Amino acid sequence: MTGELFWRPFPILALTVRQFLGGKAIRVVVALSLIPCAFAGIYLLNRDVATAEEFLFDAIFLNLMAPTLLPILVLILATAALGNEVEDRTLPYLTLKPISRLRIVLEKLAGILVVVIPAVSAGLALTYLLVVGSDLGQSTRLLWSMLAASALGAIASASIFLAVSLIIPRALLTGIIYTFVWESLLGRFLPGVRVVSVRHYTQSIFVQLFDEPSVTIANVTSLRASILTVLGIVIVSVAVATWRLRRMNLE
């Protein structure tokens, strides 16, 4: 009963979450979120290459999760949230309800985050447990820093990809190219690209929260500036998605 009372004021959010949980996309997201666990298993075969802490923040978060895996996980759900409604021609039925376009976008965004953030967090937490083992107190701050940074990175990425799904027909393919070329490849080698990518601010938030002098990235941005940038990305993306939704030909 309590659950029903919570969902009742947010019908589009509830519908979006049910669609995700009942579809194939969630299986892909869960499977991909467990990829760090596979890397953890490989690491356990030879711990001499790095300490547990170094492996978690360097190999797992800074070089796998932030630049590549997190955007892909978010992309799968974000492009389906409204993109599938457009392809299936069910969006007109949604917009016929006495609900503002802004509310539709916000509830769709919330639905994405309700599903993707727990999946990402579970994958990171399980990886942490596998690597750290019985010494759970060793890097607690590291775990929480990874979880918080990935959540904020997911919020920024989800808002961008949700807006893109209303503008570009093949948003999933476009998002994959963007992730691997801009965020993952060019972002590693071109300093100018770093400061205009979600990856950079996700990594900066992690570095600032972890607060270890030996852990840093090039051109690291302050925590306050990174959070404000994420907030700005969300506001602009939601505004663009709302504007696009209002002007789409839904017939």
Backbone bond lengths (Angstrom), bond angles and torsions (degrees), N, CA, C in turn:
res aa  C-N    CA-C-N  psi(-1)  N-CA   C-N-CA  omega(-1)  CA-C   N-CA-C  phi
1 M - - - 1.453 - - 1.528 111.07 -
2 T 1.346 115.90 -43.90 1.462 119.83 179.87 1.524 110.59 -61.60
3 G 1.345 116.19 -41.24 1.456 120.48 179.00 1.515 112.09 -61.92
4 E 1.336 115.68 -41.69 1.461 120.04 179.22 1.521 111.02 -64.47
5 L 1.324 117.41 -39.54 1.461 120.86 178.97 1.524 111.30 -65.08
6 F 1.352 115.60 -33.70 1.461 118.68 178.91 1.520 111.49 -69.03
7 W 1.346 117.03 -44.17 1.462 120.99 -175.23 1.519 113.30 -76.51
8 R 1.336 116.82 -25.27 1.465 120.32 -172.66 1.530 113.88 -56.19
9 P 1.344 120.25 -41.14 1.478 119.25 179.49 1.525 113.60 -72.39
10 F 1.342 117.38 -9.35 1.463 121.31 -175.82 1.532 109.83 -126.54
11 P 1.338 117.49 69.51 1.473 120.05 -174.27 1.521 113.77 -63.60
12 I 1.331 118.04 -37.91 1.465 120.63 -178.66 1.528 110.40 -71.67
13 L 1.316 116.64 -38.17 1.463 120.94 175.11 1.525 110.19 -60.10
14 A 1.331 115.99 -48.05 1.467 120.33 -179.67 1.527 110.84 -62.08
15 L 1.345 117.02 -43.52 1.460 121.63 179.37 1.525 110.82 -62.34
16 T 1.325 117.08 -42.57 1.467 121.63 -179.00 1.520 111.11 -63.65
17 V 1.333 116.84 -45.18 1.469 120.58 -179.90 1.525 110.20 -63.59
18 R 1.339 117.44 -42.96 1.469 120.38 178.76 1.521 111.12 -62.59
19 Q 1.332 116.84 -40.59 1.467 120.03 178.51 1.520 111.14 -62.49
20 F 1.315 116.86 -42.76 1.464 120.63 179.28 1.527 111.10 -64.47
21 L 1.331 116.41 -48.21 1.464 120.29 -175.90 1.521 112.35 -67.79
22 G 1.327 116.54 -23.47 1.462 119.27 179.71 1.511 114.18 -97.04
23 G 1.337 117.42 0.79 1.463 120.76 -177.12 1.517 113.81 -107.34
24 K 1.318 115.15 -176.86 1.461 121.19 -178.99 1.525 112.22 -79.75
25 A 1.330 116.64 -25.05 1.458 119.93 -175.17 1.519 112.20 -59.32
26 I 1.337 117.20 -38.63 1.459 119.92 -177.50 1.528 110.64 -65.48
27 R 1.318 117.13 -33.80 1.467 119.55 178.30 1.515 110.85 -65.40
28 V 1.329 115.55 -40.31 1.466 119.94 178.26 1.519 110.15 -65.46
29 V 1.327 116.48 -43.52 1.462 121.29 -178.99 1.527 110.71 -62.44
30 V 1.322 117.14 -45.41 1.469 120.75 179.38 1.522 110.58 -63.27
31 A 1.324 116.53 -43.71 1.470 119.75 179.86 1.526 111.47 -62.29
32 L 1.332 116.85 -44.51 1.464 120.36 -179.81 1.528 111.72 -68.23
33 S 1.324 117.24 -33.68 1.466 120.06 -179.71 1.528 111.77 -66.68
34 L 1.332 116.90 -17.05 1.468 120.99 179.67 1.530 112.62 -92.53
35 I 1.336 117.26 -1.08 1.466 120.07 178.25 1.519 112.45 -56.70
36 P 1.356 119.85 -42.36 1.471 118.42 176.94 1.528 113.35 -57.14
37 C 1.325 117.17 -29.56 1.467 120.17 178.10 1.526 111.04 -64.67
38 A 1.347 115.89 -35.98 1.462 119.70 177.38 1.525 110.37 -65.30
39 F 1.336 116.19 -41.13 1.462 119.83 176.62 1.532 110.89 -64.97
40 A 1.326 116.00 -35.43 1.463 119.94 177.59 1.526 110.63 -63.45
41 G 1.342 116.09 -39.95 1.457 119.99 177.70 1.526 111.96 -61.64
42 I 1.332 115.97 -40.18 1.472 120.17 177.72 1.525 109.86 -65.49
43 Y 1.326 116.13 -41.49 1.469 119.88 179.49 1.524 111.49 -61.28
44 L 1.326 117.08 -39.52 1.465 120.79 -178.37 1.521 112.47 -63.75
45 L 1.317 116.80 -21.56 1.469 120.27 177.43 1.523 111.91 -72.38
46 N 1.342 116.35 -23.32 1.467 120.70 -179.95 1.521 109.53 -151.04
47 R 1.318 116.70 86.02 1.455 121.83 -177.82 1.523 113.04 -73.78
48 D 1.327 117.83 -9.22 1.461 120.33 -175.48 1.525 113.34 -70.73
49 V 1.327 118.15 -16.77 1.469 120.30 -176.16 1.523 112.18 -70.13
50 A 1.343 117.58 -27.15 1.471 121.74 -179.07 1.519 108.93 -168.58
51 T 1.324 115.89 160.21 1.459 119.11 173.32 1.528 108.84 -71.58
52 A 1.324 115.90 164.22 1.469 120.06 -179.78 1.522 110.59 -59.19
53 E 1.329 116.51 -42.46 1.462 121.03 -179.20 1.524 111.24 -64.39
54 E 1.336 116.98 -45.19 1.466 120.99 179.79 1.519 110.97 -62.08
55 F 1.323 116.45 -41.04 1.461 120.06 179.88 1.527 110.97 -63.37
56 L 1.334 116.62 -42.66 1.465 120.68 -176.67 1.524 112.50 -67.52
57 F 1.349 116.84 -47.66 1.467 116.83 -175.71 1.520 112.85 -80.62
58 D 1.334 117.48 -32.28 1.457 119.57 -176.13 1.527 111.74 -87.13
59 A 1.305 116.86 -62.67 1.466 120.53 -175.46 1.526 112.34 -70.23
60 I 1.324 116.64 -45.76 1.462 120.01 -173.79 1.523 112.59 -79.90
61 F 1.334 117.52 -55.53 1.464 117.73 -172.30 1.526 113.48 -84.73
62 L 1.323 117.35 -57.02 1.464 120.11 -173.15 1.526 113.30 -68.45
63 N 1.333 117.91 -32.24 1.464 119.81 -174.34 1.522 115.46 -111.01
64 L 1.331 117.81 -9.33 1.470 119.84 177.77 1.529 111.42 -119.98
65 M 1.316 117.02 -59.09 1.461 120.14 -173.37 1.528 112.64 -68.17
66 A 1.333 117.61 -55.49 1.472 120.60 -174.02 1.528 113.82 -63.01
67 P 1.354 119.26 -47.33 1.467 117.94 -174.80 1.523 115.26 -82.95
68 T 1.325 118.12 -26.11 1.466 119.15 -169.89 1.523 113.74 -127.16
69 L 1.311 117.07 -58.38 1.459 120.25 -169.76 1.528 112.50 -69.27
70 L 1.315 117.43 -44.67 1.469 120.37 -179.60 1.527 112.12 -60.05
71 P 1.345 119.25 -49.43 1.472 118.65 177.99 1.527 113.49 -59.60
72 I 1.331 117.04 -37.85 1.469 119.89 -179.65 1.524 110.83 -66.74
73 L 1.327 117.13 -43.40 1.466 120.70 179.17 1.529 110.94 -60.70
74 V 1.312 115.83 -45.15 1.464 120.38 179.12 1.523 110.53 -66.83
75 L 1.316 116.70 -42.11 1.463 122.24 -177.88 1.526 112.30 -56.67
76 I 1.316 116.60 -42.60 1.469 121.02 -177.28 1.525 111.04 -58.00
77 L 1.312 116.83 -44.09 1.464 120.39 -178.64 1.524 112.58 -82.38
78 A 1.344 116.49 -39.73 1.469 119.87 -175.55 1.519 112.64 -64.49
79 T 1.329 116.82 -38.88 1.461 119.09 -179.65 1.527 111.89 -76.06
80 A 1.340 116.41 -17.96 1.469 120.02 178.75 1.523 112.08 -88.19
81 A 1.333 117.54 -24.91 1.465 121.38 -172.47 1.521 112.68 -58.17
82 L 1.325 117.43 -49.43 1.465 121.71 176.12 1.524 111.65 -110.46
83 G 1.327 116.52 -27.23 1.464 120.15 -179.82 1.513 112.58 -60.45
84 N 1.331 117.03 -41.96 1.465 120.38 178.83 1.524 111.18 -67.54
85 E 1.328 116.41 -33.09 1.473 119.87 177.05 1.529 110.00 -63.84
86 V 1.347 116.36 -37.62 1.462 120.63 179.14 1.516 110.14 -68.99
87 E 1.342 116.91 -47.03 1.467 121.24 -177.66 1.525 111.63 -65.40
88 D 1.338 116.71 -39.39 1.473 120.53 -178.55 1.520 113.16 -83.07
89 R 1.348 116.49 -1.99 1.465 122.87 -179.39 1.538 112.35 59.65
90 T 1.329 115.96 33.12 1.467 120.44 176.61 1.530 111.83 -100.60
91 L 1.326 116.77 -8.14 1.461 120.29 -179.39 1.538 112.45 -61.49
92 P 1.357 119.81 -38.65 1.479 118.68 177.74 1.522 113.07 -56.95
93 Y 1.345 117.66 -36.84 1.467 120.50 179.16 1.531 110.57 -66.25
94 L 1.328 115.15 -34.22 1.461 119.95 179.51 1.521 111.17 -69.66
95 T 1.324 116.12 -41.78 1.469 120.39 -177.18 1.523 112.67 -77.90
96 L 1.336 118.06 -13.99 1.455 120.33 176.60 1.524 112.59 -72.25
97 K 1.330 116.28 -20.64 1.457 120.18 178.74 1.530 109.79 -68.43
98 P 1.325 117.75 152.61 1.477 120.71 179.85 1.531 111.84 -74.78
99 I 1.314 114.84 59.73 1.465 121.69 -178.73 1.523 107.95 -127.82
100 S 1.314 117.21 135.92 1.465 120.42 -179.12 1.524 110.80 -68.10
101 R 1.349 115.62 154.21 1.467 120.49 178.08 1.534 110.73 -61.91
102 L 1.316 116.62 -36.61 1.467 120.09 178.69 1.520 110.72 -61.52
103 R 1.319 116.57 -42.40 1.463 119.50 179.84 1.522 110.96 -65.41
104 I 1.320 116.93 -38.34 1.466 120.09 177.31 1.523 109.98 -58.83
105 V 1.328 116.67 -47.72 1.468 120.93 -179.05 1.525 111.03 -63.14
106 L 1.335 117.12 -44.58 1.465 120.67 -177.83 1.525 111.97 -65.41
107 E 1.334 116.97 -40.66 1.467 119.06 179.46 1.523 111.44 -71.40
108 K 1.326 117.28 -34.64 1.460 119.70 174.94 1.529 110.59 -64.07
109 L 1.338 115.69 -43.07 1.461 120.36 177.88 1.522 110.71 -61.74
110 A 1.320 116.55 -44.05 1.461 120.62 178.49 1.525 111.42 -62.08
111 G 1.334 116.37 -38.84 1.464 120.47 178.78 1.519 111.91 -62.46
112 I 1.320 116.38 -40.32 1.466 120.84 177.11 1.526 109.89 -60.36
113 L 1.325 115.71 -47.97 1.468 120.97 -175.13 1.522 112.03 -68.83
114 V 1.331 117.14 -35.50 1.467 120.92 179.15 1.525 110.85 -60.86
115 V 1.313 117.01 -30.16 1.464 121.06 -178.72 1.534 112.01 -92.98
116 V 1.335 117.05 -45.49 1.465 118.96 -170.52 1.525 112.68 -77.66
117 I 1.328 119.05 -37.12 1.464 119.63 -177.53 1.532 111.89 -64.30
118 P 1.341 120.46 -45.56 1.471 118.99 175.56 1.529 112.90 -61.17
119 A 1.340 117.47 -37.23 1.461 119.85 179.50 1.528 111.15 -64.26
120 V 1.337 116.31 -46.73 1.468 120.87 178.81 1.517 110.39 -63.91
121 S 1.327 116.93 -44.40 1.461 121.30 -178.51 1.525 111.56 -63.47
122 A 1.320 116.49 -40.84 1.462 120.14 178.92 1.527 111.15 -63.63
123 G 1.340 116.13 -42.23 1.461 119.70 178.57 1.519 112.30 -62.62
124 L 1.341 116.53 -43.10 1.467 120.56 179.04 1.528 111.51 -67.93
125 A 1.332 116.69 -42.03 1.468 120.25 -179.05 1.525 111.22 -64.80
126 L 1.325 116.95 -41.97 1.454 120.48 178.91 1.526 111.05 -65.72
127 T 1.329 116.09 -39.60 1.466 120.40 176.53 1.521 110.49 -62.09
128 Y 1.317 115.97 -43.58 1.467 121.43 177.56 1.528 111.18 -58.13
129 L 1.334 116.41 -46.58 1.459 120.78 -179.18 1.524 111.84 -63.74
130 L 1.324 116.53 -38.95 1.467 120.25 179.10 1.519 111.62 -65.51
131 V 1.324 116.35 -41.01 1.463 120.50 -175.80 1.521 112.06 -77.46
132 V 1.329 116.36 -45.16 1.467 120.63 -176.32 1.521 111.40 -77.08
133 G 1.328 117.44 -33.61 1.453 120.79 178.48 1.510 112.56 71.68
134 S 1.316 116.44 -132.63 1.466 121.48 -175.89 1.528 112.77 -76.62
135 D 1.342 116.88 -16.35 1.460 121.02 -177.59 1.524 110.11 -86.27
136 L 1.332 117.30 65.84 1.460 122.17 -171.33 1.519 113.37 -69.95
137 G 1.313 117.83 -22.39 1.451 119.75 -179.02 1.513 113.69 -84.13
138 Q 1.319 116.73 -5.28 1.458 120.84 -173.26 1.515 113.31 -62.20
139 S 1.312 118.03 -47.14 1.462 120.71 -172.15 1.522 111.62 -135.00
140 T 1.336 117.17 44.13 1.460 119.70 -178.74 1.519 111.29 -59.57
141 R 1.317 117.97 -41.67 1.463 121.52 178.54 1.525 110.82 -62.13
142 L 1.314 116.20 -35.39 1.467 120.39 177.41 1.520 110.29 -62.00
143 L 1.312 117.69 -45.66 1.467 121.28 -179.28 1.527 110.89 -61.58
144 W 1.336 116.62 -49.24 1.460 119.19 -178.10 1.518 111.95 -65.83
145 S 1.321 116.52 -32.87 1.473 119.55 177.13 1.521 110.52 -65.76
146 M 1.327 117.17 -41.87 1.460 120.74 178.30 1.524 110.92 -64.67
147 L 1.337 117.10 -42.42 1.462 120.76 -178.32 1.530 111.29 -65.89
148 A 1.337 116.58 -44.09 1.468 119.92 -178.78 1.523 111.44 -67.06
149 A 1.338 116.84 -43.86 1.463 120.40 -179.30 1.524 110.95 -65.56
150 S 1.325 117.32 -41.04 1.468 119.95 -180.00 1.527 110.89 -66.96
151 A 1.337 117.81 -35.48 1.467 120.52 178.05 1.525 111.01 -64.57
152 L 1.330 116.69 -45.14 1.463 120.08 178.99 1.530 111.08 -67.64
153 G 1.327 117.05 -37.89 1.461 120.10 175.67 1.519 111.84 -63.95
154 A 1.334 116.07 -37.50 1.469 120.52 178.52 1.527 110.86 -65.75
155 I 1.317 117.26 -39.09 1.468 121.19 179.05 1.527 110.46 -62.22
156 A 1.340 116.27 -45.77 1.467 119.87 179.96 1.525 111.23 -64.93
157 S 1.328 116.86 -46.94 1.468 120.98 -178.11 1.521 111.34 -64.65
158 A 1.330 116.98 -41.92 1.465 120.71 -178.63 1.524 111.39 -62.06
159 S 1.317 117.04 -41.86 1.463 119.42 -179.79 1.519 111.45 -65.60
160 I 1.337 116.51 -39.77 1.470 120.32 178.87 1.524 110.82 -64.97
161 F 1.316 116.77 -51.07 1.469 120.44 -176.04 1.526 111.92 -68.01
162 L 1.326 117.78 -30.69 1.465 120.35 176.44 1.523 110.12 -63.98
163 A 1.331 116.68 -43.42 1.465 120.46 177.93 1.525 111.07 -66.37
164 V 1.332 116.08 -41.72 1.465 120.59 -179.20 1.527 110.99 -62.31
165 S 1.328 117.36 -35.59 1.467 120.84 -178.16 1.517 112.82 -64.27
166 L 1.336 117.23 -20.68 1.464 121.40 178.42 1.525 112.39 -91.24
167 I 1.315 116.58 -10.81 1.468 121.27 -175.33 1.520 112.35 -108.34
168 I 1.330 116.16 -41.02 1.472 121.79 -175.73 1.518 109.47 -108.41
169 P 1.346 118.55 126.48 1.470 121.01 -178.17 1.530 113.90 -57.69
170 R 1.323 116.82 -49.30 1.466 120.79 -179.21 1.535 109.65 -97.19
171 A 1.320 114.78 65.27 1.465 120.24 -173.60 1.526 112.28 -66.82
172 L 1.326 117.43 -36.07 1.467 120.21 -179.22 1.521 110.89 -63.43
173 L 1.318 116.81 -47.10 1.462 120.97 178.96 1.524 110.57 -64.05
174 T 1.331 116.37 -43.69 1.463 120.90 178.34 1.522 110.73 -60.54
175 G 1.324 116.25 -42.42 1.458 120.67 179.90 1.514 112.93 -64.89
176 I 1.331 116.66 -37.95 1.466 120.37 178.28 1.519 110.37 -65.15
177 I 1.331 116.44 -43.82 1.469 120.38 178.08 1.521 110.13 -62.38
178 Y 1.330 116.26 -44.82 1.468 120.78 178.53 1.526 111.22 -58.68
179 T 1.326 116.44 -45.18 1.465 120.48 -177.22 1.517 112.10 -63.23
180 F 1.335 116.48 -47.90 1.466 119.39 -175.07 1.529 112.75 -78.00
181 V 1.324 117.04 -33.57 1.470 119.47 -177.43 1.521 111.32 -86.98
182 W 1.330 117.17 -53.55 1.468 120.85 -173.63 1.530 112.08 -80.43
183 E 1.332 116.48 -55.29 1.461 120.21 -174.61 1.525 112.71 -73.89
184 S 1.330 116.26 -43.77 1.457 119.05 -171.87 1.525 113.56 -90.92
185 L 1.341 117.70 -46.21 1.464 120.50 -174.18 1.525 111.86 -86.41
186 L 1.335 117.13 -63.93 1.465 120.05 -176.99 1.525 111.66 -65.40
187 G 1.326 116.20 -34.03 1.460 119.77 -179.47 1.511 113.79 -63.34
188 R 1.315 117.04 -22.81 1.463 120.80 179.67 1.525 112.31 -78.02
189 F 1.343 117.46 -29.81 1.458 119.96 -168.12 1.528 114.29 -116.79
190 L 1.329 118.26 -22.20 1.465 120.24 -178.03 1.521 109.85 -107.02
191 P 1.340 117.63 113.05 1.475 120.75 -177.34 1.522 113.36 -57.08
192 G 1.324 118.63 -36.87 1.455 121.47 -178.56 1.510 113.11 -65.60
193 V 1.327 117.14 -30.54 1.457 121.40 -179.61 1.526 110.71 -73.49
194 R 1.314 115.68 -33.59 1.466 119.84 -175.88 1.523 112.57 -56.38
195 V 1.328 116.31 -41.60 1.459 119.57 -173.01 1.526 113.36 -80.79
196 V 1.315 118.13 -2.84 1.468 120.96 176.04 1.523 110.31 -122.00
197 S 1.324 116.19 32.59 1.457 120.60 178.68 1.521 109.84 -129.13
198 V 1.323 116.22 146.80 1.461 120.93 177.48 1.517 109.93 -62.07
199 R 1.312 116.20 -34.94 1.456 120.61 179.45 1.525 111.63 -53.47
200 H 1.325 116.71 -46.10 1.469 120.96 -176.49 1.526 111.06 -60.47
201 Y 1.326 117.62 -43.38 1.461 120.41 -177.16 1.528 111.38 -75.17
202 T 1.326 117.01 -31.76 1.466 119.99 174.08 1.523 109.98 -63.78
203 Q 1.321 116.52 -45.97 1.463 120.64 178.96 1.527 111.19 -66.21
204 S 1.335 116.68 -39.58 1.468 120.23 179.63 1.527 111.19 -62.82
205 I 1.329 116.65 -42.19 1.466 120.53 178.26 1.521 110.04 -61.45
206 F 1.331 116.12 -42.89 1.466 119.67 178.43 1.520 111.29 -61.60
207 V 1.327 117.15 -48.60 1.465 121.61 -178.20 1.525 110.85 -60.16
208 Q 1.324 116.80 -42.93 1.462 120.19 -178.29 1.526 111.71 -69.47
209 L 1.322 117.64 -37.95 1.465 120.69 178.96 1.527 111.37 -71.64
210 F 1.318 117.07 -39.66 1.466 121.16 -179.47 1.525 110.52 -67.99
211 D 1.334 115.66 -38.20 1.467 122.43 171.63 1.528 113.48 55.25
212 E 1.331 114.90 51.36 1.462 121.58 173.24 1.519 107.80 -115.23
213 P 1.327 119.19 124.57 1.474 121.52 -177.71 1.520 114.05 -55.17
214 S 1.331 117.09 -31.62 1.466 120.19 -177.50 1.521 113.05 -80.23
215 V 1.334 117.23 -10.43 1.465 121.29 -177.38 1.523 108.46 -108.55
216 T 1.313 116.84 111.74 1.452 120.73 -179.76 1.521 110.09 -154.14
217 I 1.320 115.92 173.21 1.460 122.83 175.53 1.529 108.19 -133.31
218 A 1.304 116.78 166.91 1.466 120.65 179.12 1.525 109.86 -67.53
219 N 1.338 116.24 135.99 1.468 122.62 176.59 1.519 112.69 55.62
220 V 1.325 116.05 41.00 1.463 120.10 -177.67 1.522 110.53 -56.85
221 T 1.325 116.14 138.31 1.462 123.11 -179.90 1.524 109.10 -99.19
222 S 1.316 117.10 146.19 1.459 120.87 -179.54 1.528 110.69 -62.29
223 L 1.327 115.47 158.07 1.462 120.58 -178.68 1.528 111.06 -61.13
224 R 1.307 116.99 -45.05 1.466 120.95 -178.59 1.526 110.78 -62.32
225 A 1.339 116.68 -46.00 1.464 120.11 -179.29 1.528 110.86 -65.87
226 S 1.321 117.47 -36.61 1.470 120.77 -179.86 1.521 111.14 -66.43
227 I 1.328 116.41 -44.38 1.466 120.25 179.63 1.523 110.71 -65.72
228 L 1.331 116.82 -41.34 1.460 120.11 177.70 1.525 111.38 -63.97
229 T 1.340 116.61 -35.83 1.463 120.29 177.38 1.519 110.90 -65.52
230 V 1.334 116.49 -43.57 1.468 120.59 176.73 1.520 110.11 -59.80
231 L 1.324 116.32 -44.38 1.470 120.19 178.45 1.522 110.81 -61.31
232 G 1.332 116.81 -41.44 1.467 120.53 178.12 1.516 111.91 -63.94
233 I 1.333 116.52 -40.94 1.466 120.87 178.12 1.525 110.13 -60.22
234 V 1.327 116.48 -44.32 1.464 120.67 -178.47 1.525 110.73 -64.43
235 I 1.312 117.46 -45.53 1.472 121.30 -178.83 1.524 110.80 -61.34
236 V 1.332 116.62 -47.90 1.465 120.25 -179.03 1.522 110.98 -64.72
237 S 1.327 117.08 -44.23 1.470 120.91 -178.03 1.520 111.47 -64.94
238 V 1.329 117.01 -42.73 1.468 120.64 178.18 1.523 110.50 -64.45
239 A 1.324 116.46 -39.73 1.473 120.20 178.00 1.524 111.07 -63.11
240 V 1.339 116.92 -43.42 1.463 121.41 179.30 1.525 110.46 -64.69
241 A 1.335 116.89 -44.60 1.471 120.54 -179.95 1.527 110.94 -63.17
242 T 1.329 117.03 -40.76 1.466 120.96 179.00 1.525 110.73 -65.40
243 W 1.329 116.15 -45.10 1.472 121.14 177.74 1.526 111.11 -59.27
244 R 1.324 115.86 -44.56 1.466 120.17 -178.99 1.528 111.12 -65.84
245 L 1.328 116.31 -40.49 1.464 120.74 -179.24 1.527 111.12 -64.33
246 R 1.308 116.73 -34.94 1.462 120.95 179.84 1.526 112.32 -69.93
247 R 1.329 116.57 -26.58 1.462 120.14 -173.21 1.521 114.06 -107.75
248 M 1.324 116.44 3.24 1.465 119.64 179.44 1.526 110.40 -74.30
249 N 1.326 115.21 145.51 1.463 120.72 173.26 1.508 107.33 -85.44
250 L 1.323 116.85 105.80 1.456 122.08 -173.13 1.526 113.64 -95.79
251 E 1.324 115.96 5.52 1.479 118.45 -178.33 1.519 111.28 -82.06
